């Protein structure tokens, strides 16, 4: 049992949409460019997401997609099932005809319980959770970028007479 690119891309695109919709409808071309997902593939996915009432579309100039309901009310399970992603680890597709005689195999219960747990887990994670997680990742990345910028500014402000490595400690620049 694997989650295919269809489910992964749907979740990724929905996170991108949720993070940007406060600026107005988000275009699929923008999502395609940012997430490196084919535009035609996104069009197929968003058609399914729209039919399942997870997104709404706006036509015309300034058009695009927005969420059809609050982020906290959209789960990963909703997104995955909307794009027809099967989550089944049984051999029989839940039909209980795993063996030649038509009955369940010896491990049917095991795989059925795994299916239930996967669905419970995916249903417990909301789009809002994923957006907050992504914002946290972006926030952690910025201080590192800022410190590099500070070092470059400091090097320009206080040039050394020769090319020497510098070190920034507690706002002070020292040469090594």
N, C-alpha and C positions, 0 to 999 in steps of 0.2 A: 504494500500500500504506500503510495506516494502522492503528495500534493503536486499536481502538474503546474506548468507555467501559467495555465489559464487562471487557476486560483491565486497563485502568487502575484501575478500581474494585476488581477482585480483588486487585491488588498493594497498593493503598492499604489495603484492609481487612485484608489479611494482615500488613502492617507494624503497624497499630494493634493487632491481636490479639497479635502477637509481643511488643510492648512492654508489654502489660498482663497477660499470662497468668500471670506470677509471683504475682499476687494471687488466682489462681483462675480458673475459667472466665469468659470474657468474653462478655457478651450482645451480640446483634446490635443491640438497641435502643441500647446504649451506643455501638457503632461508628457506627451510623446518625446519632446525635446529634452525635458529635465530627467525623465526616467529611462530614456533610451528604449522605449517600447514602440513598436510599429504603429503608425497612425491607423492603418486599416484594422489591425488587431484590436486596438482600443475601441474603434467604432463598433466592432462586434460585441466586445465585452460590455460597453456602455448601453448598447441596445438591450441586452439582457438585464443589466442593472436597472434600467429605466422601466422595463416591463415588470420587474419585481418591486417597483416603487421605492428604490433606494436612492435614486437620483432623479432630478428634473432637468429638462433641457429648455433653453431659451434660444429662440431663433433670431437671426438678423445680426446687424452690427452690434458688437458688444455682447453677443450671445455666447453661450457655452453651457456648462453644467453646474448645478449646485446640489447639495444634499436635499433629499425629499423629507427627511426627518432629522431630529437632533442627533448629533454624533453619539451621545450616550445611549441612544436607542437602536443603534446599528451594531450588530456583532460580527465577528469574523465568520461565524457560521452562516449568517445571512448573506454575506458577500460571496462566500465560497459556493453555497448552494444556488445562489442566483445565477451563477455562470455555469451551472450544470456540472459542477465538479463532484464526482462520486467519491465518497469517503467510506470505503468498504474493504476490510481486510480479510473477509471470508472468501473462499474459493467459489462459493455458490451464489454470491450476490444476495445472501440472506434467504435463499429459497429452501435451505435445509436439504438439498439433494446433492451433497458433496460426495457421497459414495455411489458406487455403481448401482446399488440396490435402490437408490433414491432417497436414502435417509441421511441424517447429518453425520459428518465425520467425527472422529474422536476429539478433535480440537475446535469444533464448531463453537461451543460455548465460550472458549477462550477468545476467539476472534470477534465474536459478537459483543462480548464485554469490552474489548478494546475499542470497537466502533462506538459504543455508548460513551466511553470515557473521552474519546477524541471529540465527539460532538459536544459533550458537556463542557470540555475545556474551551473549545472554539466559541461556544455560546457564552462563556463567562468573560471573554475579552471583547471590550467595546472599541469602536473606532475612536472614541474620546481617549481611551487608555493608550492606544497606539500613537495618537497625535501628541499626547503629553510626553510619552516616551521619546518620540522623535524630537520634540522641542528641547527636552533635557539633553539629548545627544548634541544638538546644535549649540546649546548654551555652554557645554563643556568644551567644545571646539574653539569658541571665540576667545577665551582668556589666553590660550596659547598663541593665537594669531595676534592678539593685541600686544603680548609681551615681545614678540618678534618685531612688530612695528615700533614699539618703544625703543628697542635696541637700535634699530636703524635710525630713528630720529635722534637718539642720543649720540650715535656715531657722527651724524652730520653736525650736531650742535657743538660737540667737543671733539674735533678731529685730533688724532694723535700725529706726531711729527713723522712717524714712519708707519708703514702698514704692520700693525700689530693686532693680535687678537684682543678683544676687549671683553670684559665681564661686567654684567649689571647686577649689583647686589643692593637690595633695599634702596633703590633709587639712585645709587651712586655707581659711577662708571670707573672701572679700574682696568689697567692693562695687565696682561698676564706676563 
